Amino acid sequence: MRPASGGNARKRTMREGLHSLRRATAMDCGYDAAAWRDYLIEHADETGYTHPYAFSNVDAAVVAAIGDPEVLAALTELSAAT
């Protein structure tokens, strides 16, 4: 999967991701990526987040995104708009 490029594409992808997570988990951590990561790891049996085929790569990308100032700025902007 290619990452979203450009500010609007990234935000659109983040909104879609949030809606998917809400539907799949019946949980709402808003645009708090670290809280979502914690929730998905804590509920790994139900969510499949720590499945061995993808966990290391997916989690590394999530951790990198949590520390990325551009990602954090977009998440903050989306949070303020809701």
Summary of the structure (lengths in Angstrom):
residues: 82
radius of gyration: 12.6
end to end distance: 27.3
largest distance: 35.7
contacts: 181
relative contact order: 0.15
helix: 71%
strand: 0%
